[in-house]
């Protein structure tokens, strides 16, 4: 029989195990089984202590990509609001009075100069023309008679058969008759012009708008009636509003008449058209402090319509040594301040506040806080932690070239 024994085990620290045997009534009769159990317990405690002493594995290095900042020449641009106007606009009005008999167009189609648009009742005008023609014939007959009489009196005066006053009176009548002929002919020409106005045609090539009068309308009473609007839109003007102080920067950068610009025809993704600056207004609007820039735009096919609101990308200034970074490299602190993460020479990283400027095609212009040759983290900023090693690789941009133009919103 194994004598009762008390076993107490206590760990203090790591790997230190102490076992005490309570006094037994007979220490000489210890059981072999008890000794085996004690040895197993001591080995388990020793193994557990060794496992806890192993240090945790080192964290993997943070994978980041970077760009080395290099200065490059860029042209800064600005988006300006503008309105489209037709290259030429013709208001088709009734230049003679009468009733509209026929309309020869529907609206919205292209017309050529001289093409018929309306026909006004020509009957009253034809009657006036006929009367004018009769007046011409009558005047010509009277002039012929006066001329014959003057010729006969001229021979009589040469022979001394009539007095000088009588001769001068006959010559005056001849001249008056010739004047009546000219007056009648002028009236005939006027009547024929009015008769021609009964046929209303387009004065220019262009697109005709909706008809403003219909058949049966009485036009030309008191004032010329507007009947249709024809606009040439193969080329259009775009009038842009620019702050006056920005005009000086443009001129200093050599941006002026003839410089190319881009017109955005709609929302993002809509087609764009190219144009060129023509001139700037010479006066500043007193209410807005802006000047007007006019651009000429080729509009074939017609993407721009007169009166349409557009935005134009207009060059504003040039930078010979601009520092540009990918847009995703720029972060913001809670106060909205732009920040960059830069790699130092020891392989570490630092966060720096900068002044960010224009953005174009995913690149941001850094105005202050950055120098050429520095390495800016583009991707993986969120993986950086104190004490975590960094594995940095060059960032591969979507295109091989950096930005050439930067855009600034007004």
FINUTI-886858 format. One line per 5 residues: number of its first residue (from 1); their letters; for each residue x, y, z of C-alpha. Coordinates in pm, 1 decimal, decimal comma, always signed. Each point is the difference from the previous one (the first is absolute). Example, Ala and Ser with C-alpha at 12.3 -4.5 7.8 and 13.67 -1.06 7.14 Angstrom:
REM FINUTI-886858
1) AS) +1230,0:-450,0:+780,0 | +137,0:+344,0:-66,0 $
//
This chain:
REM FINUTI-886858
1) XXXXX) +0,0:+0,0:+0,0 | +132,8:+342,0:-108,6 | +14,6:+250,2:+282,5 | -198,8:+314,9:-53,7 | +201,5:+283,6:-145,4 $
6) XXXXX) -83,1:+356,1:-88,7 | +133,5:+143,9:-316,4 | +26,4:+368,5:-61,2 | +133,1:+145,5:-326,4 | +61,3:+365,2:-61,6 $
11) XXXXX) +138,2:+189,8:-302,6 | +186,9:+317,8:+54,4 | +129,3:+182,0:-315,2 | +55,3:-196,0:-318,8 | +139,3:-354,2:+16,4 $
16) XXXXX) +45,4:-4,9:+381,2 | -197,2:-286,9:+158,0 | +12,2:-89,2:+365,7 | -146,8:-322,3:+148,6 | -30,6:-61,0:+370,2 $
21) XXXXX) -92,2:-326,0:+170,2 | -197,2:+19,8:+315,8 | +158,0:-197,5:+284,9 | -104,0:-360,3:-8,5 | -30,3:-238,6:+277,0 $
26) XXXXX) +231,5:-225,1:-186,7 | +229,0:+152,1:-262,7 | +162,4:-328,3:-72,4 | -308,0:-152,5:-163,8 | -51,2:+252,1:-292,5 $
31) XXXXX) -205,9:-149,6:-285,5 | +169,5:-36,4:-345,9 | -326,6:+108,5:-160,6 | +6,8:+326,8:+191,9 | +353,6:+67,5:-111,6 $
36) XXXXX) -97,8:-59,0:-363,8 | -290,1:+242,3:+22,3 | +225,3:+264,1:+151,6 | +255,8:-31,5:-279,5 | -270,9:+33,4:-268,5 $
41) XXXXX) -136,8:+311,2:+169,6 | +344,3:+158,2:+22,5 | +68,4:-61,5:-371,9 | -334,2:+155,3:-104,1 | +64,9:+307,7:+209,1 $
46) XXXXX) +350,3:+32,9:-144,4 | -127,4:-26,1:-358,8 | -270,4:+260,6:+64,1 | +254,4:+236,0:+147,0 | +230,1:-37,2:-301,1 $
51) XXXXX) -287,3:+69,9:-243,1 | -89,2:+324,8:+172,6 | +358,1:+116,3:-15,7 | +2,5:-0,8:-389,4 | -26,1:+359,7:-140,5 $
56) XXXXX) -294,4:+80,1:-238,9 | +78,7:-14,0:-375,4 | +110,0:+326,0:-163,9 | -269,8:+176,4:-209,4 | +42,5:-11,6:-378,4 $
61) XXXXX) +133,0:+316,3:-166,8 | -254,6:+254,5:-125,0 | -26,4:-6,2:-378,4 | -13,7:+355,2:-142,0 | +62,4:+162,4:-336,3 $
66) XXXXX) +157,6:+340,2:-57,2 | +88,8:+256,5:-264,1 | +307,9:+216,7:-14,0 | -110,5:+359,1:-52,6 | +142,1:+158,8:-313,7 $
71) XXXXX) -79,9:+352,7:-126,1 | -177,9:+25,3:-332,2 | -152,0:+269,9:-218,2 | -380,2:+26,9:+20,0 | -264,1:+237,7:-126,1 $
76) XXXXX) -262,0:+86,6:+257,1 | -354,6:+40,9:-126,8 | -328,5:+116,9:+140,3 | -360,3:-96,6:-65,0 | -206,4:+298,7:-108,6 $
81) XXXXX) -375,3:+19,8:-54,3 | -123,2:+116,1:-337,2 | -291,3:+29,6:-239,2 | -18,7:-108,6:-361,7 | -113,2:+239,5:-272,2 $
86) XXXXX) -39,4:-57,7:-374,6 | +271,9:+106,2:-240,7 | -262,2:+191,2:-200,1 | -364,1:+67,6:+80,6 | -261,5:+125,2:-246,0 $
91) XXXXX) -343,8:+116,3:+110,1 | -233,1:-63,1:-291,6 | -262,9:+276,3:-0,2 | -281,0:+99,2:-231,0 | +117,6:+300,8:-201,1 $
96) XXXXX) -333,6:+56,9:-166,5 | -354,5:-25,3:+124,0 | -233,2:-279,2:-97,3 | -154,4:-332,4:+92,9 | +220,2:-310,4:+25,2 $
101) XXXXX) -107,9:-252,1:-264,0 | +257,2:-277,5:+52,8 | +270,1:-115,5:+237,9 | +276,2:-203,1:-167,4 | +183,5:-143,4:+302,6 $
106) XXXXX) -72,9:-199,7:+314,0 | +268,0:+122,9:+238,7 | +335,3:-131,4:+110,7 | +129,5:-84,8:-347,0 | +293,0:+142,6:-186,4 $
111) XXXXX) -73,3:+264,4:-261,1 | +210,1:+170,0:-263,8 | +23,5:+370,5:-72,6 | -285,8:+91,4:-235,8 | -213,9:-300,0:+93,1 $
116) XXXXX) -374,7:+71,8:+22,1 | -142,9:+19,5:+350,9 | -332,7:+184,7:-38,5 | -217,2:+130,3:-282,9 | -212,1:+311,7:+57,4 $
121) XXXXX) -304,5:+69,0:-218,0 | +152,6:+183,9:-301,2 | -327,6:+117,3:-162,4 | -11,5:+351,4:+151,8 | +367,9:+47,7:-65,7 $
126) XXXXX) -36,3:-120,4:-358,3 | -271,8:+256,5:-57,0 | +224,7:+278,2:+127,2 | +275,3:-122,7:-230,0 | -229,0:-2,3:-300,2 $
131) XXXXX) -112,6:+354,2:+77,8 | +362,0:+111,9:+25,7 | +80,3:-156,1:-334,2 | -294,0:+190,2:-160,3 | +124,2:+321,2:+156,9 $
136) XXXXX) +340,2:-54,6:-155,1 | -151,3:-52,3:-343,7 | -208,4:+315,8:+33,7 | +300,8:+203,0:+113,5 | +212,1:-131,9:-285,0 $
141) XXXXX) -268,1:+97,9:-253,4 | -25,0:+350,6:+143,6 | +377,4:+29,1:-2,7 | +14,7:-103,9:-365,5 | -256,2:+264,4:-93,1 $
146) XXXXX) +185,8:+266,6:+198,2 | +326,6:-99,8:-163,6 | -149,8:+25,0:-349,3 | -147,7:+340,8:+78,8 | +331,9:+123,7:+135,4 $
151) XXXXX) +181,6:-114,4:-313,1 | -244,2:+185,4:-228,1 | +27,1:+320,8:+206,0 | +376,1:-27,2:-1,7 | +2,3:+28,4:-380,8 $
156) XXXXX) -247,4:+289,6:+11,6 | +210,2:+183,4:+253,2 | +307,1:-47,1:-220,8 | -186,8:+168,5:-285,1 | -121,3:+279,1:+230,9 $
161) XXXXX) -363,8:-100,3:-39,4 | -66,3:-14,1:+376,2 | +119,7:+193,4:+297,6 | +262,7:-118,6:+241,4 | -247,4:-21,1:+291,1 $
166) XXXXX) -232,8:-223,9:-200,2 | +290,0:-226,9:-92,4 | +118,8:-28,0:+365,0 | -356,2:-84,8:+110,8 | -16,1:-292,1:-243,9 $
171) XXXXX) +340,8:-131,8:+111,5 | -111,9:+14,3:+364,9 | -310,4:-203,5:-82,0 | +220,6:-259,6:-169,6 | +217,3:-33,7:+310,7 $
176) XXXXX) -306,5:-25,5:+226,1 | -135,5:-280,1:-215,2 | +329,3:-188,7:+30,0 | -9,9:+45,0:+376,8 | -350,7:-145,5:+10,5 $
181) XXXXX) +132,5:-302,3:-183,8 | +275,7:-52,9:+257,6 | -247,0:+41,3:+287,0 | -238,2:-251,7:-153,1 | +282,6:-245,7:-54,5 $
186) XXXXX) +108,0:+39,2:+365,4 | -354,5:-68,5:+115,5 | -3,2:-311,2:-217,6 | +325,2:-124,4:+151,1 | -142,2:+56,1:+349,9 $
191) XXXXX) -315,6:-187,9:-89,2 | +201,7:-290,6:-136,9 | +210,0:-7,3:+319,5 | -315,0:-17,5:+212,3 | -131,4:-274,2:-223,9 $
196) XXXXX) +322,8:-191,4:+56,2 | -49,7:+33,1:+376,6 | -311,4:-213,4:-36,6 | +240,8:-293,1:-36,1 | +175,9:-27,2:+339,8 $
201) XXXXX) +333,0:-183,5:-25,2 | +286,0:-83,9:+235,7 | +275,8:+262,4:-8,3 | +275,0:-239,9:+118,1 | +92,4:-367,7:+12,5 $
206) XXXXX) -95,0:-149,6:+333,9 | -263,3:-175,3:+205,8 | -348,5:+149,2:+8,8 | -188,6:-1,2:+326,6 | -367,7:-51,1:+69,1 $
211) XXXXX) -243,5:+200,7:-216,9 | -121,3:+312,1:+177,0 | -298,6:+65,2:-229,0 | -235,1:-230,4:-185,3 | -204,9:+6,3:-316,4 $
216) XXXXX) -270,2:+265,1:+6,6 | +188,9:+237,7:+228,8 | +4,1:+367,4:-93,1 | +358,1:+124,3:+16,5 | +186,7:+322,0:-57,1 $
221) XXXXX) -266,7:+233,8:+137,0 | +172,8:+293,5:+165,3 | +328,3:-180,5:+71,1 | +194,5:-292,1:-150,9 | -143,2:-322,4:+141,7 $
226) XXXXX) +252,0:-258,9:+123,2 | -79,9:-318,4:-188,2 | +297,1:-235,7:+63,4 | +353,9:-15,4:+136,1 | +289,1:-148,2:-200,5 $
231) XXXXX) +330,3:-68,5:+177,7 | +332,7:-119,1:-134,6 | +140,4:-252,3:+249,1 | +273,1:-182,4:-195,0 | +216,4:+235,6:+202,4 $
236) XXXXX) -115,8:+158,6:+324,6 | +122,9:+256,7:+246,8 | +43,6:-75,7:+369,0 | +0,3:+302,8:+230,4 | +186,7:-73,0:+324,5 $
241) XXXXX) +3,1:+193,4:+326,3 | +345,3:+44,4:+154,9 | +103,4:+189,8:+315,3 | +186,6:+312,3:-103,9 | +306,0:-79,5:+214,4 $
246) XXXXX) +38,5:-338,6:-172,2 | +24,7:+170,1:-339,7 | +330,8:+159,0:+99,7 | +144,9:-340,6:+94,7 | -103,5:-141,6:-335,4 $
251) XXXXX) +163,2:+281,6:-192,2 | +317,1:-28,5:+208,6 | +17,8:-369,3:-95,0 | -36,1:+86,0:-368,7 | -354,6:-137,0:-23,7 $
256) XXXXX) -213,5:+213,8:-226,8 | -171,3:+19,7:-337,4 | +16,0:-322,1:-199,8 | +89,5:-220,8:+298,8 | -177,7:-339,5:-7,2 $
261) XXXXX) -261,5:-84,9:+263,9 | -234,4:-293,0:+69,2 | -377,3:+26,7:+32,2 | -186,5:-255,5:+214,0 | -334,4:-68,9:-165,8 $
266) XXXXX) -168,6:-154,0:+305,3 | +61,6:-202,0:+313,4 | +309,3:-209,3:+70,2 | +53,4:-243,5:-284,4 | -181,1:+210,6:-259,3 $
271) XXXXX) +186,7:+83,6:-323,2 | +226,6:+302,6:-9,1 | +71,1:+234,6:-289,8 | +303,6:+213,1:-75,7 | -4,6:+374,8:-47,7 $
276) XXXXX) +225,6:+301,4:+5,0 | -7,2:+331,8:+177,2 | -90,8:+298,6:-215,9 | +23,2:+301,1:+230,7 | -92,0:+132,9:+342,0 $
281) XXXXX) -231,0:+287,5:+74,5 | +168,5:+329,2:+82,7 | -232,1:+87,6:+288,3 | -65,0:-158,2:+340,2 | -351,0:-60,5:+126,2 $
286) XXXXX) -51,5:+230,6:+297,3 | -235,4:-239,7:+177,3 | +198,4:-325,5:-32,6 | +358,0:+116,5:-61,8 | +24,6:-231,3:-299,9 $
291) XXXXX) +96,7:+39,1:-362,5 | -134,8:-190,6:-299,3 | +217,0:-231,5:-209,5 | -130,6:-106,6:-339,8 | +104,8:-328,3:-157,7 $
296) XXXXX) -70,8:-141,1:-346,0 | -90,4:-369,4:-8,5 | -39,9:-235,7:-296,0 | -340,8:-162,1:+49,0 | -25,4:-266,3:-268,9 $
301) XXXXX) -181,0:-224,0:+89,2 | -210,3:+243,9:+205,3 | +66,7:-90,5:+364,2 | -52,1:+356,0:+124,0 | -324,7:+192,9:-35,7 $
306) XXXXX) -54,5:+375,2:+29,7 | -88,2:+97,8:+354,2 | +148,4:-317,6:+149,3 | +190,7:+20,8:+329,9 | +349,9:-151,7:-22,3 $
311) XXXXX) +330,0:-1,3:+185,8 | +331,5:+66,0:-166,6 | +346,0:-116,2:+103,6 | +212,9:+310,0:-54,7 | +377,3:+27,5:+67,3 $
316) XXXXX) +71,9:+237,7:+286,3 | +375,5:-17,8:+67,7 | +312,2:-209,9:-50,0 | +241,2:-163,4:+248,2 | +344,4:-103,6:-115,3 $
321) XXXXX) +90,5:-206,3:+310,6 | -322,7:-119,7:+156,3 | +5,2:-277,4:+262,7 | -279,1:-250,1:-66,9 | -97,7:-310,2:+200,1 $
326) XXXXX) -270,7:-259,8:-62,5 | -329,4:+110,1:+149,0 | -31,4:-309,4:+222,7 | +323,4:+98,7:+174,2 | -170,4:+307,5:+150,5 $
331) XXXXX) -182,0:-59,0:+328,5 | -191,2:+237,5:+226,1 | +20,6:+44,7:+376,0 | -315,9:+65,6:+208,2 | +45,0:+373,9:-61,6 $
336) XXXXX) +9,3:-51,7:-378,6 | +373,1:+71,4:-37,5 | +166,1:-189,4:-285,2 | +269,2:-246,1:+107,4 | +255,6:-225,9:-166,8 $
341) XXXXX) +191,8:-299,7:+131,6 | +368,4:+18,0:-97,9 | +273,2:-262,7:+24,1 | +325,7:+109,6:+163,6 | +351,9:-123,0:-68,6 $
346) XXXXX) -5,4:-245,5:+292,3 | -298,0:-190,9:-136,5 | -251,5:+161,0:+231,6 | -300,3:+217,7:-79,8 | -118,5:+341,1:+110,1 $
351) XXXXX) -328,0:+183,7:-42,4 | +23,3:+358,6:-127,5 | -258,8:+275,1:-51,7 | +5,9:+159,9:-346,7 | -198,3:+250,5:-205,7 $
356) XXXXX) -183,2:-177,7:-281,8 | -104,0:+181,9:-315,5 | -152,8:-95,2:-333,9 | -99,9:-356,8:-89,6 | +3,3:-154,6:-346,3 $
361) XXXXX) -28,4:-356,3:-124,2 | +60,8:-138,4:+347,8 | +305,5:+218,6:+76,8 | +18,1:+277,9:+259,3 | +220,4:+308,0:-14,7 $
366) XXXXX) +184,3:+62,6:+328,1 | +47,4:+371,9:+54,7 | +197,7:-11,9:+327,7 | +160,0:-256,8:+231,1 | +168,3:-227,6:-253,5 $
371) XXXXX) +339,9:-3,6:-170,1 | +125,6:-164,7:-315,5 | +160,5:-340,4:+53,9 | -208,0:-97,7:+303,9 | -181,5:-334,1:+8,3 $
376) XXXXX) -375,7:+17,8:+54,5 | -203,6:-305,6:+100,6 | -284,6:-52,6:-245,9 | -156,8:-326,9:+119,0 | +11,8:-180,5:+334,2 $
381) XXXXX) -2,6:+297,9:+237,8 | -251,7:-177,9:+225,2 | +241,4:-290,1:+54,6 | +267,6:+212,6:+166,2 | +32,6:-56,4:+378,0 $
386) XXXXX) +270,4:+90,3:+252,4 | +262,8:-272,0:+10,4 | -125,4:-172,7:-315,4 | +266,1:-31,3:-271,4 | -73,8:+147,0:-341,5 $
391) XXXXX) +43,6:-163,8:-338,2 | -28,4:+274,9:-264,8 | -26,1:-50,9:-374,9 | -33,2:+259,9:-279,5 | -358,5:+83,3:-91,4 $
396) XXXXX) -110,6:-82,9:-352,3 | -219,1:+282,0:-142,1 | -285,7:-82,8:-238,0 | +186,6:+180,8:-279,9 | +368,2:+45,7:-63,8 $
401) XXXXX) -20,2:+378,9:+6,7 | -100,9:+241,8:+266,8 | -264,9:+267,0:-40,3 | +45,3:+282,4:-245,2 | -301,4:+209,8:+95,7 $
406) XXXXX) -151,1:+76,9:+338,6 | -349,5:+132,6:+61,0 | -104,4:+255,5:+257,4 | -366,9:+54,5:+80,1 | -96,6:+368,8:+11,7 $
//
